[in-house]
């Protein structure tokens, strides 16, 4: 079994590598510019070399993604180049490999209702549109493919810039967590190792519906803040402005049935491990 991971420098790709390496030993790590996270145990190759050399592979995990919600020409060009054009290039170049595509829940319209695998999609920004376009490429891929829609990803190795790392860093450095509104807005988070397991299990499945990689319940911002207070004492929770954003709720029962997954809810422990990892960086 020959496997390639495109976008292998991301923390999700490296968690996937750990998941795969217990069963497979012929794995290629394909990177663009940065390679500092890559494992020395497996082959490393640039994306240009990958496209030029065309090594024989059975499965391609497409983890590469440019995540941006800016609508500038510069950002739209990056979104198109990575999320659409490169994926199409790989689909054309490696027609005999199955593609597992790391997509996003950003292509759903958040109406406040429970979102399932087959809920209507209606992306509101270029990033969401690019993910929908990417899914179409994978759906039409000659050897077939599967799309996995991921919610807010967290865990050891994650980058700054999203809600969880920002409030953890604020708790560490300022002894304060600032929430918008009254903290009641519900958000969904999924642990990086859980997503890696879902991607690995999806590899040899065949289904016409996209899969969901989401947490098994949503949490209010206040609940998350109080959990962090348990790990990091002497932290104050403060409130400012209003929060007009809608809450997110998901039902991934179809995905769990297809993949044979029955995960227990250990979000608080996963959050604690992430907080400890971030704390070590300071």
C-alpha positions in Angstrom: 0.0 0.0 0.0 1.6 3.3 -1.1 0.3 6.5 0.4 1.0 10.2 -0.1 0.1 13.0 2.3 -0.1 16.3 0.5 0.3 19.3 2.8 2.3 17.1 5.2 3.7 20.0 7.3 0.4 20.7 9.0 -0.2 19.5 12.5 -3.2 17.5 11.2 -1.0 15.8 8.5 1.5 14.8 11.2 -1.2 13.4 13.4 -2.4 11.4 10.4 1.1 10.2 9.7 1.2 8.8 13.3 -2.1 7.1 12.7 -1.1 5.6 9.4 2.4 4.6 10.4 1.1 1.8 12.8 -0.3 0.0 9.7 1.7 1.2 6.7 5.3 1.9 6.0 5.4 3.2 2.5 4.3 6.8 3.0 5.4 10.0 1.2 5.3 13.3 2.9 4.6 16.0 0.3 5.3 19.6 1.3 5.2 23.0 -0.3 7.6 25.5 1.3 7.8 24.5 5.0 9.0 21.1 6.2 10.0 21.6 9.8 7.3 19.3 11.2 8.1 16.4 8.8 9.2 13.0 10.2 12.7 11.7 9.3 11.3 8.2 9.3 9.4 8.7 6.0 10.3 10.0 2.5 10.0 13.8 2.0 9.4 15.3 -1.4 8.3 18.8 -2.5 5.0 19.3 -4.4 6.9 20.2 -7.6 8.9 17.0 -7.4 5.8 15.0 -6.6 4.0 16.3 -9.7 7.1 15.9 -11.9 8.2 12.4 -10.8 4.7 11.0 -10.5 5.5 8.2 -8.0 3.0 5.4 -8.0 0.6 5.7 -5.1 -2.6 4.0 -4.2 -4.0 6.7 -1.9 -3.5 10.5 -1.6 -4.6 12.4 1.5 -5.1 16.0 0.4 -4.6 17.9 3.7 -3.2 21.1 2.0 -5.4 24.1 2.4 -5.2 27.8 2.4 -7.5 29.0 5.2 -8.5 32.6 4.9 -11.7 34.6 5.2 -10.3 37.7 3.7 -11.7 38.7 0.3 -8.7 40.5 -1.0 -7.3 39.6 -4.5 -4.2 38.3 -2.9 -6.0 35.9 -0.5 -8.5 34.8 -3.2 -5.6 33.9 -5.5 -4.0 31.8 -2.7 -7.3 30.1 -1.9 -7.8 29.2 -5.6 -4.2 28.1 -6.1 -4.1 25.6 -3.1 -7.7 24.6 -2.6 -8.8 24.2 -6.2 -6.0 24.4 -8.8 -3.5 22.2 -7.1 -6.1 19.6 -6.1 -7.3 19.5 -9.7 -3.7 19.1 -10.9 -3.2 16.2 -8.5 -6.5 14.6 -9.7 -5.4 14.8 -13.3 -1.8 13.6 -12.6 -2.7 10.7 -10.3 -5.8 9.3 -11.9 -5.3 5.8 -10.5 -5.0 6.9 -6.8 -8.0 7.4 -4.5 -8.1 10.8 -2.9 -9.2 11.6 0.7 -9.9 15.3 0.8 -9.8 17.3 4.1 -12.7 19.6 3.5 -14.5 22.0 5.8 -17.8 22.7 7.5 -17.4 26.3 6.2 -19.4 25.3 3.1 -22.6 24.9 5.3 -24.9 27.8 5.9 -25.3 28.2 9.6 -29.0 28.5 10.2 -28.7 27.6 13.9 -30.2 24.2 13.1 -28.5 20.8 13.5 -26.1 20.1 10.6 -25.8 16.6 9.2 -23.7 15.1 6.4 -26.5 15.8 4.0 -27.6 19.3 5.1 -27.8 21.9 2.3 -24.6 23.8 1.5 -24.5 27.5 0.8 -21.0 28.9 1.4 -20.8 32.6 2.1 -17.1 33.3 1.4 -14.4 32.4 -1.1 -12.9 29.9 1.3 -16.1 28.0 1.7 -16.7 28.1 -2.1 -13.2 26.8 -2.7 -13.9 23.8 -0.5 -17.2 23.1 -2.3 -15.3 23.3 -5.6 -12.6 21.0 -4.3 -15.2 18.4 -3.2 -16.6 18.4 -6.8 -13.1 17.7 -8.1 -12.8 14.7 -5.7 -16.3 13.5 -6.5 -15.5 13.4 -10.2 -12.0 12.0 -9.7 -11.4 8.9 -11.9 -10.4 6.5 -9.2 -12.9 7.9 -6.7 -12.5 9.9 -3.6 -14.1 10.9 -0.3 -14.6 14.3 1.3 -14.3 14.8 5.0 -15.8 18.1 6.4 -13.9 19.2 9.5 -15.0 21.6 12.1 -12.8 23.7 14.4 -9.6 21.7 14.8 -7.5 21.8 18.0 -4.7 19.9 19.7 -1.0 19.9 20.3 0.9 21.5 17.4 -2.0 23.9 16.4 -1.3 27.4 15.2 -2.5 30.5 17.0 -5.3 32.6 15.6 -8.5 30.7 16.6 -10.6 31.0 19.7 -9.2 28.1 21.7 -5.5 29.0 21.5 -6.2 32.7 21.9 -8.1 32.3 25.2 -5.6 29.8 26.5 -2.7 32.1 25.8 -4.6 35.0 27.4 -5.3 32.8 30.5 -1.6 32.0 30.7 -0.2 35.5 30.0 -2.8 37.8 31.3 -4.7 35.6 33.8 -7.8 36.6 32.0 -10.3 35.1 29.5 -12.4 37.6 27.5 -15.7 36.4 26.1 -18.1 38.3 23.8 -21.7 38.6 24.8 -22.7 36.4 27.7 -20.6 33.5 26.5 -23.6 31.4 25.6 -22.7 30.9 22.0 -22.1 27.2 21.2 -19.2 26.1 19.1 -17.9 22.7 17.9 -14.3 21.6 18.3 -12.7 18.4 17.1 -9.4 16.9 18.4 -6.7 16.5 15.9 -6.1 12.8 16.7 -9.8 12.1 16.3 -9.8 13.6 12.8 -6.7 11.6 11.9 -8.6 8.4 12.9 -11.6 9.5 10.8 -9.4 10.2 7.8 -7.6 6.8 8.1 -10.9 4.9 8.4 -12.3 6.8 5.5 -9.4 5.7 3.2 -10.9 2.4 2.2 -14.6 3.3 2.4 -16.8 4.2 -0.5 -19.8 6.5 0.0 -21.6 9.1 -2.0 -22.1 11.4 1.0 -19.4 13.6 2.6 -18.3 12.6 6.0 -18.3 14.8 9.1 -15.2 15.2 11.4 -16.8 17.1 14.3 -16.8 16.9 18.1 -19.6 14.7 19.5 -21.2 17.8 21.1 -20.9 21.6 21.0 -19.9 23.7 24.0 -20.6 27.3 25.0 -17.8 29.7 25.2 -18.5 30.0 28.9 -18.2 26.2 29.4 -14.9 26.2 27.6 -13.6 29.1 29.7 -14.6 27.4 33.0 -12.8 24.2 31.9 -9.7 26.3 31.3 -10.0 27.9 34.7 -9.9 24.4 36.2 -6.5 23.8 34.6 -5.1 27.3 35.1 -6.2 28.7 38.5 -6.5 32.4 39.3 -7.9 33.2 35.9 -10.8 35.7 35.6 -13.6 35.6 33.0 -14.6 39.0 31.7 -17.2 40.0 29.1 -17.3 42.7 26.5 -19.5 43.9 23.6 -22.1 41.6 22.1 -21.9 38.3 20.2 -24.4 38.1 17.3 -23.0 35.0 15.8 -25.1 31.8 15.7 -24.3 28.6 17.5 -23.1 25.5 15.7 -24.6 22.0 16.2 -23.8 18.8 14.4 -25.1 15.3 14.1 -22.4 13.0 12.7 -24.3 9.7 13.3 -24.2 8.7 9.6 -20.4 9.1 9.6 -20.0 7.1 12.7 -22.1 4.3 11.3 -20.2 4.2 8.0 -16.8 4.2 9.7 -17.7 2.1 12.7 -16.8 4.8 15.2 -18.1 5.0 18.7 -16.1 7.8 20.4 -16.5 8.7 24.1 -16.7 12.3 25.1 -13.3 13.3 26.5 -13.2 16.9 25.3 -12.2 18.3 28.7 -9.1 16.0 28.9 -8.2 16.8 25.2 -8.5 20.5 26.0 -6.3 20.1 29.1 -3.6 18.3 27.0 -3.8 21.2 24.5 -3.5 23.8 27.3 -0.5 22.0 28.8 1.2 21.9 25.4 0.5 25.7 24.9 1.8 26.4 28.4 5.1 24.7 27.6 5.6 27.2 24.7 5.6 30.1 27.2 
